[in-house]
Amino acid sequence: MNHIEKVERPWGCFYVIHDENQYKLKRIELKSSERISYQYHNKRSESWTIVQGTGIVTINENDTSVGVGDTIVIAKKEKHRIKNNGSKILIFIEVQTGSYFGEDDIIRIKDDYNRK
């Protein structure tokens, strides 16, 4: 088991809870009214389980409202994003599976913070 690593982002932060060759596990905290970039990954798929708050998930331009207990499955190369539409922090657990889990496998299509 690895130590827990916290990574700050303009929209909130995430914690790397576990990182193995076969999977990576994160806790992601999204500030009120913030959203991650609209993005996809070439080498991994993800599943998100909402554990606090409410949000709107966009997958390939289709929006779905989510709340505590909901799980979203995102296939490799599917365009996706999540927005916190609540007044408190949105927290979800992300499980990544695939062949590579580096942050450089984030291909951003739209980003509120003008990151590449």
C-alpha positions in Angstrom: 0.0 0.0 0.0 1.3 3.4 -0.9 1.1 6.6 1.1 -1.8 8.9 0.3 -0.7 11.8 -2.0 -2.8 15.0 -2.2 -2.7 16.9 -5.5 -4.2 20.5 -5.8 -6.1 21.6 -8.9 -7.9 24.9 -9.6 -11.3 23.1 -9.3 -10.4 21.3 -6.0 -8.1 18.5 -5.2 -7.6 14.7 -5.4 -5.9 12.1 -3.3 -4.2 9.1 -4.8 -5.3 6.4 -2.4 -3.8 3.4 -4.1 -1.6 3.0 -7.2 -0.9 -0.5 -8.7 0.1 -1.8 -12.1 -3.5 -3.0 -12.7 -5.5 0.0 -11.2 -5.4 3.4 -9.6 -7.8 4.6 -6.9 -8.5 8.3 -6.2 -10.7 10.4 -3.9 -11.7 13.5 -5.9 -13.1 16.7 -4.2 -14.7 19.2 -6.5 -15.5 22.7 -5.1 -19.0 24.2 -5.4 -19.9 25.4 -9.0 -16.5 24.0 -10.4 -16.0 21.4 -13.0 -13.1 19.3 -14.4 -12.0 19.7 -18.0 -14.0 18.0 -20.8 -11.5 15.2 -21.6 -10.8 11.7 -22.6 -8.1 9.1 -22.0 -6.5 6.8 -24.6 -5.1 4.2 -22.1 -7.6 3.9 -19.3 -11.3 3.7 -18.4 -12.7 5.1 -15.2 -15.6 4.5 -12.9 -16.8 7.3 -10.5 -18.9 6.6 -7.4 -20.5 9.7 -5.8 -20.1 9.7 -2.0 -21.0 13.4 -1.2 -22.9 16.1 -3.0 -24.6 16.4 -6.4 -23.4 17.0 -9.9 -23.9 16.8 -13.6 -21.9 14.3 -15.5 -21.4 14.8 -19.3 -20.4 11.9 -21.4 -20.1 12.5 -25.1 -22.3 15.6 -24.9 -25.1 13.9 -22.9 -25.8 15.3 -19.4 -26.9 13.2 -16.4 -27.7 14.4 -12.9 -25.9 12.4 -10.2 -26.0 12.2 -6.4 -24.8 10.0 -3.5 -24.6 6.3 -4.4 -24.6 6.8 -8.1 -21.8 5.2 -10.2 -20.8 6.3 -13.6 -18.7 4.1 -15.9 -16.5 5.9 -18.5 -15.0 3.8 -21.3 -11.6 4.5 -22.7 -11.7 7.4 -25.3 -15.2 8.5 -24.1 -15.3 12.3 -23.7 -16.4 13.2 -20.1 -16.6 15.8 -17.4 -18.3 16.4 -14.1 -19.6 19.6 -12.6 -20.5 20.3 -9.0 -24.0 21.9 -9.0 -24.4 21.8 -5.3 -23.5 24.2 -2.5 -21.0 21.9 -0.7 -18.0 19.9 -1.9 -18.8 17.1 -4.4 -16.7 14.0 -3.5 -16.4 10.9 -5.6 -14.2 7.8 -5.7 -12.5 7.2 -9.1 -11.2 3.7 -10.1 -9.0 3.7 -13.1 -8.3 0.5 -15.0 -6.2 0.0 -18.1 -2.6 0.0 -19.3 -1.4 3.4 -18.1 -2.5 5.9 -15.3 -0.3 8.9 -15.8 -1.8 12.4 -15.7 -0.3 12.9 -19.2 -3.1 10.6 -20.6 -5.6 13.4 -20.0 -6.5 14.8 -23.4 -8.4 18.1 -22.7 -11.0 19.2 -25.2 -12.4 22.1 -23.2 -10.9 23.5 -20.0 -12.1 26.4 -17.8 -8.5 27.1 -16.7 -6.9 27.0 -20.2 -4.7 24.0 -19.5 -3.4 21.9 -22.3 
